[in-house]
Amino acid sequence: MTDGQRADGGPVRTCILSRAESPRDGLIRLALSPDGEVLPDVRAKAPGRGAWIGVGRAELEASAKKLRGALSRAFKTNDLRIPGDLGDRIAAQLERALLDRLGLEAKAGHVVIGGERIEKAGRSGKLHLLLHASDAGADGSRKLDQALRVGNDREGSGDTGFTLPLTRTILSLALGRENVVHVGLTGPKAAARVSEALSRWLHFIGPDPDPKPCEMASQGASGAGGDETNDEQTGI
């Protein structure tokens, strides 16, 4: 494993599988537990030597033999155990990191929920990221997408919010509110932090057959919603 720095001084790490170099924030760190088990450390805070991967779950799971050898070299030991569900554990940690980030931004006052509040923020140009639950209704999502385009002066562009591979139940639990179907980020830095956590997760889990992301000029990816029965949330 090779470590280095970018031209701007930021840390660079090398994926132990692909050998591609990347800023450490774009990779996933693996750590070795005291009993020799390889564990995900997506927040990169565990003590000791780490190994970095930049591949998705499918490639990780298809590289079992190569992974063992690469990890042995990175940790300088053959006495290690790779759990069979390592990919699932990484995905779960990345999802948790995204939800925790949303919760932190909500506490800081950068999150808006509730259809009317999000629409108002969108039309006034204050919405920097729009997220829809996977079971959001198409009509409600289209209405908010339109507000986003109006506020960004991009009518006719086709820009939309992003449909998460997460249901309203999960979003509601993460934000401590009932029936959270749509989420708006009103601060550019907050939107960037959430987008980064989202991108890391999506890059690892790979394309989802339900949400269909596509590139969007203002905020990255977009998608369509599902059924929705009630969108009477309170705002944060």
C-alpha positions in Angstrom: 0.0 0.0 0.0 1.3 3.4 -1.0 0.5 6.6 0.8 1.1 10.1 -0.5 -0.3 13.5 -0.9 -2.3 15.3 -3.6 -0.9 18.5 -5.2 -3.1 20.5 -2.9 -1.6 18.7 0.2 -4.5 16.3 0.8 -3.7 12.7 1.7 -3.8 10.1 -1.0 -4.1 6.3 -0.6 -3.8 3.4 -2.9 -6.5 0.7 -3.3 -5.0 -2.6 -2.4 -7.0 -4.4 -5.1 -7.0 -2.0 -8.1 -3.8 -0.2 -7.2 -5.5 3.1 -8.2 -4.6 6.1 -6.2 -7.4 8.3 -4.7 -7.9 10.9 -1.9 -8.6 8.9 1.3 -12.1 10.3 1.5 -12.9 8.5 -1.7 -11.7 5.1 -0.4 -12.8 2.7 2.4 -10.5 1.8 5.2 -10.3 -1.7 6.6 -8.8 -2.3 10.0 -7.6 -5.4 11.8 -9.3 -6.3 15.1 -7.2 -7.5 18.1 -8.3 -11.1 17.3 -7.3 -10.9 13.7 -10.7 -10.2 12.0 -10.8 -7.7 9.1 -13.4 -5.1 9.8 -14.7 -2.0 7.9 -13.6 1.3 9.3 -15.4 3.8 7.0 -14.8 6.7 9.3 -11.1 5.9 9.4 -10.7 6.2 13.1 -9.7 2.8 14.3 -6.1 2.6 15.7 -3.3 0.7 14.0 -2.4 -0.1 10.4 -5.1 0.2 7.8 -5.8 -1.1 4.3 -7.7 0.9 1.7 -10.1 -0.2 -1.0 -11.8 1.8 -3.8 -13.7 -1.0 -5.5 -17.4 -1.7 -5.3 -19.1 -4.5 -3.4 -19.4 -6.7 -6.5 -15.7 -6.5 -7.4 -14.8 -6.9 -3.7 -16.8 -10.1 -3.4 -15.4 -11.4 -6.7 -11.8 -10.9 -5.6 -11.7 -13.2 -2.5 -8.3 -14.8 -3.2 -6.7 -11.6 -4.4 -8.1 -9.8 -1.3 -6.6 -12.1 1.1 -3.1 -11.7 -0.4 -3.5 -7.9 -0.6 -4.6 -7.7 3.0 -1.8 -10.0 4.2 0.7 -7.6 2.6 -1.0 -4.5 3.9 -1.3 -5.7 7.5 2.0 -7.6 7.3 0.5 -10.9 8.6 -1.1 -14.0 7.3 -3.0 -14.4 10.6 -6.2 -12.7 9.6 -9.8 -13.7 9.1 -12.0 -12.1 6.4 -15.7 -12.3 7.4 -18.0 -13.7 4.7 -20.3 -10.7 5.0 -17.6 -8.1 4.8 -19.3 -6.4 1.8 -22.6 -6.2 3.7 -20.8 -4.8 6.8 -19.2 -2.1 4.7 -22.5 -1.2 3.0 -24.2 -1.0 6.3 -21.5 1.3 7.7 -21.7 3.6 4.7 -25.5 3.8 4.9 -25.2 4.6 8.6 -22.6 7.3 7.9 -25.1 8.9 5.4 -28.0 8.8 7.8 -25.8 10.2 10.6 -24.7 13.0 8.4 -28.3 13.9 7.5 -29.1 13.9 11.3 -26.2 16.2 12.0 -27.2 18.6 9.2 -30.8 18.6 10.5 -29.6 19.5 14.0 -27.5 22.4 12.5 -30.6 23.7 10.8 -29.6 22.9 7.2 -32.5 20.4 6.5 -36.0 21.2 5.4 -38.8 18.6 5.3 -42.4 18.8 4.4 -43.7 19.3 0.9 -44.7 23.0 1.3 -41.5 24.0 3.0 -39.3 22.3 0.5 -41.3 23.7 -2.4 -40.9 27.2 -0.9 -37.2 26.8 -0.4 -36.8 25.4 -3.9 -38.6 28.2 -5.7 -36.6 30.8 -3.7 -33.3 29.3 -4.8 -32.4 28.1 -1.3 -32.4 24.4 -2.1 -28.9 22.9 -2.8 -29.8 19.2 -2.6 -33.2 17.5 -2.9 -33.6 13.9 -1.8 -36.7 11.6 -2.3 -37.5 8.4 -0.4 -37.7 5.3 -2.6 -41.5 5.1 -1.8 -42.2 8.7 -2.5 -45.1 9.4 -4.9 -44.3 10.4 -8.4 -46.6 13.5 -8.3 -45.1 14.8 -5.1 -41.5 14.3 -6.4 -42.3 16.0 -9.7 -43.8 19.0 -7.9 -40.7 19.5 -5.8 -38.3 18.8 -8.8 -40.1 21.6 -10.6 -39.6 24.0 -7.7 -35.9 23.1 -7.6 -35.6 23.9 -11.3 -37.4 27.2 -11.0 -35.2 28.3 -8.1 -32.1 27.4 -10.0 -33.3 29.1 -13.1 -33.1 25.8 -15.0 -36.6 25.2 -16.2 -36.7 22.7 -19.0 -33.4 21.2 -18.0 -34.8 18.0 -16.7 -32.9 18.4 -13.5 -34.5 16.5 -10.6 -33.8 15.5 -7.0 -32.2 12.1 -6.2 -34.3 9.1 -5.2 -32.5 7.3 -2.4 -32.6 3.5 -2.1 -34.1 4.2 1.4 -37.8 4.2 2.4 -39.5 7.0 4.3 -39.4 4.8 7.4 -35.7 4.8 7.4 -35.5 8.6 6.7 -38.0 9.3 9.5 -36.0 7.4 12.0 -32.8 9.1 11.0 -34.3 12.5 11.3 -36.5 11.8 14.3 -39.7 12.9 12.5 -42.8 11.1 11.2 -43.3 10.3 7.6 -40.2 12.0 6.0 -40.7 11.5 2.3 -38.6 14.3 0.9 -35.5 16.0 2.3 -34.1 19.4 1.2 -30.6 20.7 2.1 -30.5 24.5 2.2 -26.8 25.1 2.8 -24.2 24.6 0.0 -21.6 23.2 2.4 -24.2 20.9 4.1 -25.4 19.7 0.7 -21.8 18.9 -0.3 -21.2 16.9 2.9 -24.3 14.9 2.4 -23.5 14.4 -1.3 -20.1 13.1 -0.4 -21.5 10.5 2.1 -24.1 9.5 -0.5 -21.6 9.1 -3.3 -19.4 6.9 -1.2 -22.3 4.6 -0.3 -23.7 4.4 -3.9 -20.2 3.8 -5.4 -19.8 0.8 -3.1 -23.2 -0.8 -3.4 -23.5 -0.3 -7.1 -26.5 0.5 -9.3 -29.9 -0.1 -7.8 -32.7 -1.5 -10.0 -35.3 0.7 -8.5 -33.8 4.2 -8.2 -32.2 5.1 -11.6 -29.6 7.9 -10.9 -28.5 10.2 -13.7 -26.1 13.1 -13.8 -27.5 16.5 -12.8 -25.8 19.8 -13.2 -26.6 21.3 -9.8 -26.4 18.3 -7.4 -25.1 15.1 -9.0 -27.7 12.4 -9.4 -31.5 12.1 -10.0 -34.3 9.6 -10.0 -38.0 9.0 -9.8 -40.2 8.3 -6.8 -42.7 5.6 -5.9 -46.1 5.7 -4.2 -46.9 8.3 -1.6 -49.9 8.6 0.6 -49.2 11.5 2.9 -46.6 14.3 2.9 -47.6 16.4 5.9 -44.3 16.5 7.7 -43.1 19.3 9.9 -40.0 21.3 8.9 -36.7 21.4 10.7 
